[in-house]
Amino acid sequence: MATQYYTATSLDGYLADTENSLTWLFEVDGADEAQAGIAGFLAQVGAMCMGATTYEWVVANEPPENWSKYYGDLPCWVFTHRDLPAIPDANLRFVAGSVESVHREMAAAAGARNIWIVGGGDLAGQFADAGLLDDVMVSVAPVTLGAGAPLLPRRILSSRMRLTAVQQAGQFVELRYRLANPADQR
């Protein structure tokens, strides 16, 4: 079981533009080709989580029936400090607090399968800070945004990250890094 941050970013390192929009991502030629690997990835996922901003984007931009189409009954933890509407029939848990305690719940639910950190970058960074992030898997799009929500808004030393795979998918480059636990770096 691994905890994986699997996402897409602009060439200059942004997940979303200044309006928290992902429209730019879906306008890239070859986006469908880059999306082709998601089914195989999801087959290995036993639990997932996301931050409130990511969840709000999903609620605002995807029809509710798409949740079950994409994720089925996969349990999802939404980290938030405010009340958010639930997606009908989605297996959701709204949580606040440290990622460490929630990670234990997610790991129990995932069993031998992986945990997917959908977004955002700060949430993935919290898992990295706690030594609970195993992989950063990023599809880099040939777009620059100039500003927006950063991929990882904190410093992670290169000594913790090892490039394990590079693959082209249409106009995208998929990068995979394995992270060492910060306690192992001492």
Contacts in CASP RR format, 6 or more apart in sequence:
PFRMAT RR
TARGET T0000
AUTHOR 0000-0000-0000
METHOD contacts of the structure
MODEL  1
MATQYYTATSLDGYLADTENSLTWLFEVDGADEAQAGIAGFLAQVGAMCM
GATTYEWVVANEPPENWSKYYGDLPCWVFTHRDLPAIPDANLRFVAGSVE
SVHREMAAAAGARNIWIVGGGDLAGQFADAGLLDDVMVSVAPVTLGAGAP
LLPRRILSSRMRLTAVQQAGQFVELRYRLANPADQR
1 107 0 8 1.000
1 110 0 8 1.000
1 111 0 8 1.000
1 112 0 8 1.000
1 113 0 8 1.000
1 114 0 8 1.000
1 115 0 8 1.000
2 114 0 8 1.000
2 115 0 8 1.000
2 134 0 8 1.000
2 135 0 8 1.000
3 103 0 8 1.000
3 114 0 8 1.000
3 115 0 8 1.000
3 117 0 8 1.000
3 127 0 8 1.000
3 132 0 8 1.000
3 133 0 8 1.000
3 134 0 8 1.000
3 135 0 8 1.000
4 114 0 8 1.000
4 115 0 8 1.000
4 116 0 8 1.000
4 117 0 8 1.000
4 133 0 8 1.000
4 134 0 8 1.000
4 135 0 8 1.000
4 136 0 8 1.000
4 137 0 8 1.000
5 117 0 8 1.000
5 119 0 8 1.000
5 121 0 8 1.000
5 124 0 8 1.000
5 125 0 8 1.000
5 127 0 8 1.000
5 128 0 8 1.000
5 133 0 8 1.000
5 135 0 8 1.000
5 136 0 8 1.000
5 137 0 8 1.000
6 41 0 8 1.000
6 116 0 8 1.000
6 117 0 8 1.000
6 118 0 8 1.000
6 135 0 8 1.000
6 137 0 8 1.000
6 138 0 8 1.000
7 15 0 8 1.000
7 118 0 8 1.000
7 119 0 8 1.000
7 120 0 8 1.000
7 121 0 8 1.000
7 124 0 8 1.000
7 137 0 8 1.000
7 138 0 8 1.000
7 139 0 8 1.000
7 151 0 8 1.000
8 15 0 8 1.000
8 25 0 8 1.000
8 34 0 8 1.000
8 138 0 8 1.000
8 139 0 8 1.000
8 140 0 8 1.000
8 141 0 8 1.000
8 172 0 8 1.000
9 15 0 8 1.000
9 138 0 8 1.000
9 139 0 8 1.000
9 140 0 8 1.000
9 141 0 8 1.000
9 151 0 8 1.000
10 24 0 8 1.000
10 140 0 8 1.000
10 141 0 8 1.000
10 143 0 8 1.000
10 144 0 8 1.000
10 145 0 8 1.000
10 146 0 8 1.000
11 140 0 8 1.000
11 141 0 8 1.000
11 142 0 8 1.000
11 143 0 8 1.000
11 144 0 8 1.000
12 144 0 8 1.000
12 145 0 8 1.000
12 146 0 8 1.000
13 145 0 8 1.000
13 150 0 8 1.000
13 151 0 8 1.000
14 145 0 8 1.000
14 146 0 8 1.000
14 147 0 8 1.000
14 148 0 8 1.000
14 149 0 8 1.000
14 150 0 8 1.000
14 151 0 8 1.000
15 22 0 8 1.000
15 119 0 8 1.000
15 120 0 8 1.000
15 121 0 8 1.000
15 148 0 8 1.000
15 149 0 8 1.000
15 150 0 8 1.000
15 151 0 8 1.000
16 22 0 8 1.000
16 53 0 8 1.000
16 57 0 8 1.000
16 148 0 8 1.000
16 149 0 8 1.000
17 23 0 8 1.000
17 24 0 8 1.000
17 145 0 8 1.000
17 147 0 8 1.000
17 148 0 8 1.000
18 145 0 8 1.000
18 147 0 8 1.000
18 148 0 8 1.000
20 53 0 8 1.000
20 57 0 8 1.000
20 149 0 8 1.000
22 57 0 8 1.000
22 61 0 8 1.000
24 141 0 8 1.000
24 143 0 8 1.000
24 145 0 8 1.000
25 31 0 8 1.000
25 141 0 8 1.000
25 143 0 8 1.000
28 34 0 8 1.000
28 141 0 8 1.000
28 142 0 8 1.000
28 143 0 8 1.000
28 171 0 8 1.000
28 172 0 8 1.000
29 170 0 8 1.000
29 171 0 8 1.000
30 169 0 8 1.000
30 170 0 8 1.000
30 171 0 8 1.000
30 172 0 8 1.000
31 141 0 8 1.000
31 171 0 8 1.000
31 172 0 8 1.000
33 169 0 8 1.000
33 170 0 8 1.000
33 172 0 8 1.000
34 139 0 8 1.000
34 141 0 8 1.000
34 169 0 8 1.000
34 170 0 8 1.000
34 171 0 8 1.000
34 172 0 8 1.000
34 174 0 8 1.000
36 169 0 8 1.000
37 169 0 8 1.000
41 116 0 8 1.000
42 70 0 8 1.000
42 71 0 8 1.000
42 74 0 8 1.000
42 116 0 8 1.000
44 113 0 8 1.000
44 114 0 8 1.000
45 74 0 8 1.000
45 110 0 8 1.000
45 113 0 8 1.000
45 114 0 8 1.000
45 115 0 8 1.000
45 116 0 8 1.000
46 74 0 8 1.000
46 75 0 8 1.000
46 109 0 8 1.000
46 110 0 8 1.000
46 111 0 8 1.000
46 113 0 8 1.000
46 114 0 8 1.000
46 115 0 8 1.000
46 116 0 8 1.000
47 74 0 8 1.000
47 75 0 8 1.000
47 76 0 8 1.000
47 77 0 8 1.000
47 106 0 8 1.000
47 107 0 8 1.000
47 109 0 8 1.000
47 110 0 8 1.000
47 113 0 8 1.000
47 115 0 8 1.000
47 116 0 8 1.000
48 71 0 8 1.000
48 74 0 8 1.000
48 75 0 8 1.000
48 76 0 8 1.000
48 77 0 8 1.000
48 115 0 8 1.000
48 116 0 8 1.000
48 117 0 8 1.000
48 118 0 8 1.000
49 76 0 8 1.000
49 77 0 8 1.000
49 78 0 8 1.000
49 79 0 8 1.000
49 102 0 8 1.000
49 106 0 8 1.000
49 115 0 8 1.000
49 116 0 8 1.000
49 117 0 8 1.000
49 118 0 8 1.000
49 123 0 8 1.000
50 58 0 8 1.000
50 76 0 8 1.000
50 77 0 8 1.000
50 78 0 8 1.000
50 79 0 8 1.000
50 117 0 8 1.000
50 118 0 8 1.000
50 119 0 8 1.000
50 120 0 8 1.000
50 123 0 8 1.000
51 78 0 8 1.000
51 79 0 8 1.000
51 80 0 8 1.000
51 118 0 8 1.000
51 119 0 8 1.000
51 120 0 8 1.000
51 123 0 8 1.000
52 78 0 8 1.000
52 79 0 8 1.000
52 80 0 8 1.000
52 81 0 8 1.000
52 82 0 8 1.000
52 84 0 8 1.000
53 120 0 8 1.000
53 149 0 8 1.000
54 118 0 8 1.000
54 119 0 8 1.000
54 120 0 8 1.000
54 123 0 8 1.000
55 78 0 8 1.000
55 80 0 8 1.000
55 84 0 8 1.000
56 84 0 8 1.000
58 67 0 8 1.000
58 87 0 8 1.000
59 84 0 8 1.000
59 85 0 8 1.000
59 87 0 8 1.000
64 87 0 8 1.000
64 88 0 8 1.000
64 89 0 8 1.000
64 90 0 8 1.000
67 87 0 8 1.000
67 89 0 8 1.000
67 90 0 8 1.000
68 89 0 8 1.000
68 90 0 8 1.000
71 90 0 8 1.000
72 91 0 8 1.000
73 91 0 8 1.000
74 91 0 8 1.000
75 91 0 8 1.000
75 92 0 8 1.000
75 93 0 8 1.000
75 106 0 8 1.000
75 109 0 8 1.000
76 90 0 8 1.000
76 91 0 8 1.000
76 92 0 8 1.000
76 93 0 8 1.000
77 92 0 8 1.000
77 93 0 8 1.000
77 94 0 8 1.000
77 95 0 8 1.000
77 102 0 8 1.000
77 105 0 8 1.000
77 106 0 8 1.000
78 84 0 8 1.000
78 92 0 8 1.000
78 93 0 8 1.000
78 94 0 8 1.000
78 95 0 8 1.000
79 95 0 8 1.000
79 96 0 8 1.000
79 97 0 8 1.000
79 99 0 8 1.000
79 102 0 8 1.000
79 123 0 8 1.000
80 94 0 8 1.000
80 95 0 8 1.000
80 96 0 8 1.000
81 96 0 8 1.000
84 94 0 8 1.000
86 92 0 8 1.000
86 94 0 8 1.000
93 105 0 8 1.000
95 102 0 8 1.000
98 130 0 8 1.000
99 123 0 8 1.000
99 126 0 8 1.000
99 127 0 8 1.000
99 130 0 8 1.000
99 132 0 8 1.000
100 130 0 8 1.000
100 132 0 8 1.000
103 115 0 8 1.000
103 127 0 8 1.000
103 130 0 8 1.000
103 132 0 8 1.000
106 115 0 8 1.000
107 115 0 8 1.000
117 123 0 8 1.000
117 124 0 8 1.000
117 127 0 8 1.000
117 133 0 8 1.000
120 149 0 8 1.000
121 149 0 8 1.000
121 150 0 8 1.000
121 151 0 8 1.000
121 152 0 8 1.000
121 153 0 8 1.000
122 153 0 8 1.000
122 154 0 8 1.000
124 133 0 8 1.000
124 136 0 8 1.000
124 152 0 8 1.000
125 133 0 8 1.000
125 152 0 8 1.000
125 153 0 8 1.000
125 154 0 8 1.000
125 156 0 8 1.000
127 133 0 8 1.000
128 152 0 8 1.000
128 154 0 8 1.000
128 156 0 8 1.000
128 179 0 8 1.000
129 154 0 8 1.000
129 182 0 8 1.000
131 179 0 8 1.000
131 181 0 8 1.000
131 182 0 8 1.000
131 183 0 8 1.000
133 179 0 8 1.000
134 178 0 8 1.000
134 179 0 8 1.000
135 176 0 8 1.000
135 177 0 8 1.000
135 178 0 8 1.000
135 179 0 8 1.000
136 152 0 8 1.000
136 161 0 8 1.000
136 175 0 8 1.000
136 176 0 8 1.000
136 177 0 8 1.000
136 179 0 8 1.000
137 174 0 8 1.000
137 175 0 8 1.000
137 176 0 8 1.000
137 177 0 8 1.000
138 151 0 8 1.000
138 174 0 8 1.000
138 175 0 8 1.000
138 176 0 8 1.000
138 177 0 8 1.000
139 169 0 8 1.000
139 172 0 8 1.000
139 173 0 8 1.000
139 174 0 8 1.000
139 175 0 8 1.000
140 172 0 8 1.000
140 173 0 8 1.000
140 174 0 8 1.000
140 175 0 8 1.000
141 171 0 8 1.000
141 172 0 8 1.000
142 171 0 8 1.000
142 172 0 8 1.000
156 179 0 8 1.000
157 185 0 8 1.000
159 180 0 8 1.000
159 185 0 8 1.000
160 179 0 8 1.000
160 180 0 8 1.000
160 182 0 8 1.000
160 185 0 8 1.000
161 177 0 8 1.000
161 178 0 8 1.000
161 179 0 8 1.000
161 180 0 8 1.000
162 177 0 8 1.000
162 178 0 8 1.000
162 179 0 8 1.000
162 180 0 8 1.000
163 175 0 8 1.000
163 176 0 8 1.000
163 177 0 8 1.000
164 176 0 8 1.000
164 177 0 8 1.000
164 178 0 8 1.000
165 174 0 8 1.000
165 175 0 8 1.000
165 176 0 8 1.000
166 173 0 8 1.000
166 174 0 8 1.000
166 175 0 8 1.000
166 176 0 8 1.000
167 173 0 8 1.000
167 174 0 8 1.000
168 174 0 8 1.000
END
